[in-house]
Each structure stands twice: as C-alpha cells, then as structure tokens.
Amino acid sequence: MYIVIAGLSDIGKNLAELLAKEGNEVVVIDRDPAKCTAIAEDSDVTAITGDAGQKSTLEEARVRHAHAFVAAAGDDSENLMICMMAKELGVKTVISLVDEAEHAETFRQAGINLQVNPDMVAAKHIYRLITQPYVKDFLSFEKAEIFEIEIEEGMKCVGRTVSELATPIGVKVLVVQRGEKYLGEDKEIRPKDWLTLIVNREVAKRGTDFMNKWFAKG
C-alpha cells in the first residue's frame, strides 16, 4: 500500500517505520528538516520537508494516489485542515489523531470518521491490563470492541466448545485459532488457543461479565 503521513510526532514516526517494515511504501511530511533527514536515513521511509497544510506539498507527496492518509501533526485544528484537504484531493481513507475529545464531533461533521485519541487509547490499554489481564490485545470502535484472548490453564472455558460458552446477545466469538488452524464451534478450547470476540458497546457490562466468567482465573 501507498501511505502518506503528515507530521513526525512520536506516533507519526513510529507508525511510518512500522508500515515501512511491513513492506508498504510510506511518505512522511514534516516542517523539521532534521526529523525528515533522520527518518530517511534510518528507514525505508521517504521524507518531504514542508507544510502539509499546503496543497502543493500534498501534491508533491502524491496524496491523490494514497491508499490512506494519516494526520499526526501538532494540534487538532491543523490535523482537521490537513484531513479536509486530503479528502478534497480524493483520498478515501483519511485518519486523524484527535487530542481533545470535545473536538471529535467537529471532525465527524467534516466527514473524518476515522479518529484516534492517543491518550484515550493508552488509558484503555492500561485499564485492560489492570481489570482484564487475559485480554492480550483489543481494537476499539465507535459501536463495538474486539478482544483477543490467549487461552491459559485454569480458565473455565478450557475443555468447552464455543457453543457451550453461551454468548449473550451483543457478544459474539469471531474465531478460535490453534496454530495456523481455525476451529469450528464444536471443537474443544485448549490452552494456547487464541480466541477473538466482539462486544457491542451497548452491552459492554454484559460483555465484561461474560469474559470474566470464562477467561478470568482464580
């Protein structure tokens, strides 16, 4: 994929390097020449020194051809302006960091529905580590959350099939993986399996109770 990132904040830099390592073609834009030089020398990322708020800079980055555009600039107002310009240039997937939660609705009204609040993401991860240590990873969306759980000895789900877990309404097991194989609902769950489930936000408490019942130990 061809991805353009505006802003070499810590998140922008780490994202660019991660995407490049996965074989994607990545271009970053930043006003700081030193940051651009450093990332270009240390990785397979192409860096453009310039203002992403200028249409000419976005065109130099070939934004029109990007599969995705990410705004990781200094503040919400700048990110919003850059995102709107990227959309006007025809980018279909536009993602922005949003530092202030109260600005989220402004982004939505501008058609920027893919938003990430870094502080909130970090807080949610820490919360899961404290309250649900069996959750190894999760994705949070506006209407649902997806959880990835590694099955361990001592969990009540061990020896049960997916159908026996009796998921409540609003909670669904998406897949159980054992090595490279995906298991059917009639297969017993074993330690070292990985289970992925989705929980509708409207039934978040019900989802937490379900997970604590089957995956918490002790």
N, C-alpha and C positions, 0 to 999 in steps of 0.2 A: 504493500500500500504506500501511497504518497501522502505524507502528513506534514502540515505546517504548524509550527508552534510560535506564538507571539509572546516573548518575554522569557528571559533566562533567570527567573526566580529559582529557588531550590527545587520547587516542584517541576517547573518547566525544564530545567536542566536534567533532572533525574528521569523524567518522562521521555525526553528526547533520546537519552543514552539507552534507556531500556528498549524503546521502539527500534532504535538502530541495531541493537544487539540481536533482535529478533528478525533482522533482515529487511526491515522497512526502509524506504527512502524518506529521510527526515530533513526538513529545513527549519531552522530557527531564526527568529528576528529579534534583535535587541539593540538598544542605543549604545550600549557599553562595548567599545572595541576590544577591551581586554577580555571580557567574558566570551565574546564571539571567537576571538583567536584561540583561547584556551580550549573551548569545546571542540573546535575544528581540528586542533592538533591532537587532542586526546581520544577522539572517537570518529566514527564514520558519519558524523552529522555535518551538514552544510550550514554555515552560519552567514547571515546577512546583517551587517551593521546598518541600522536605520530605524526609522519610526514606523511601527506597524499601523499607526493611525493615518499614514499617508497612502493614498491609493496606489501611487507609483511604486511604493515599497512592496505592497501586497502583490502587485503585478509582477515585480521582479522575482518574487518568491513563487510565481506561477500558481497562485491560490486558486485560480479557476479550475485547475486540474487536480486539486487536492481531494482525496477521499474523505479527509477530516481536517478540521481547523480547530486549534485549541488556543484560547486566550488565557495566558498566565502572566499578564502584565501587573503593574504596580497596584492598581486600585479598581474598584468596581466600575466607576464611570468610564475609565479608559477601556476596560475589558468589554463593556457594553457597546461602546462606539466601534471598537475593532470588530466585534462579532457582527454587528449590523452591516458593516462594510463587507465582511466576508460573505454574508448571506446575499448581499446585493450583487456580488461578483459570481454568485452561482454555487457556492459550497453548500452541499446538502446536510452534512453532519458538522454542526458548529457547537463546540463545547466551551464552557467558560468557568473559571474559578469565580466564586462569589463569596467575598469575605464577610459581608454583613447580611444576616438572614432577612432583614427587612427589605433588602433590595431584590429578593428573589422574584417577587411579583412583577417588578418593573422589567426584569429580564423575560419573564413569561409573556408579558404583554407585547414585548418586542419580538416574540417568536423564538426566543432562546430557551428551549425547554430542557436542554441537557446541561445541568449545572452541578458544580461540586463545591461544597463549603469545606475547606481543608480542616478547620478547627473542629467542625462537627464530625467529620469522618474519623479524625483521631480520637475524639471523645467517645464515639460509638465503639471503636475497636477496643479501647481501654475498658469501657463498660462491659463488653462481651467477655473480655479476659477475666474480669472480676466475677461477674454473675453467671456466666456460661462458659467455663473453661473448655468444655467439649467442642465448642464452635471453633474450628480452625481458620475459617475464612467466611466472609459474607459480603453480599452486594445489597446496597440499599437503593430502592427506587421510590418514586412518589407514592405508589399504591401497594407495594409489596417488598419483602426482603427475601433473599435467597441465602440459605445457610449451607455450609459444607462441614460435615462432621466425620471425624475418623473414629471408627468403632473400636472400643477397647474392652478388655476383660473386665467384668464387673458391671457392665451396663445391662439393664433389664431387657434391652432389645436383642441381645445375643441369643441365638437359637430360635428366634421368632422369624416369621416371614413378614414381608411388608404389609400384606393384607391383615395379619394379626395385630398390627400396631393400631388399627382402627383410627386413622387420622380424622380429626374433627373437620367440620365444614370450614373452608377457608385455609386449610393446611393440606399440602399435597407432597408426597415423596416423589421427586422427579426421577431419580435414578439411584441404584446401588451399584457401586463399581468394585470389582475384585481383580486387582492387577489390570489387565487390559480388557477384561470382560465386563459386560453389563448384565446384571442379574434380573431375572423375572420376579414377579411378585410372589411366586410360590417357592422361591429359594430361601433357605435359612440365612439369616445375617450372622456373620462371623467377625471376630476381632481382626483388625487391619483392613476391613472393608471401608469404603468411603461412601457416605450417604449424603445426598443433596436434596433439600426440600425447600419449598416456597411457602411463605406465610403472608396472607393478605393483611395489610396494615389495620384493617377494620377489626381484625380478630387477633391482634398482637398478643394480648394477655393469654388467650386460648392457645396460641402457638407456643408461648413460653412455657405454659403448664405442660403441654404435650411433650416438648423437648426435655424438660426437667424430669418428667416421669420416665422416659425411655433411655435418656442418654447421660443423666447425672449419675455419679457413683456415690455410694455411701448413704 
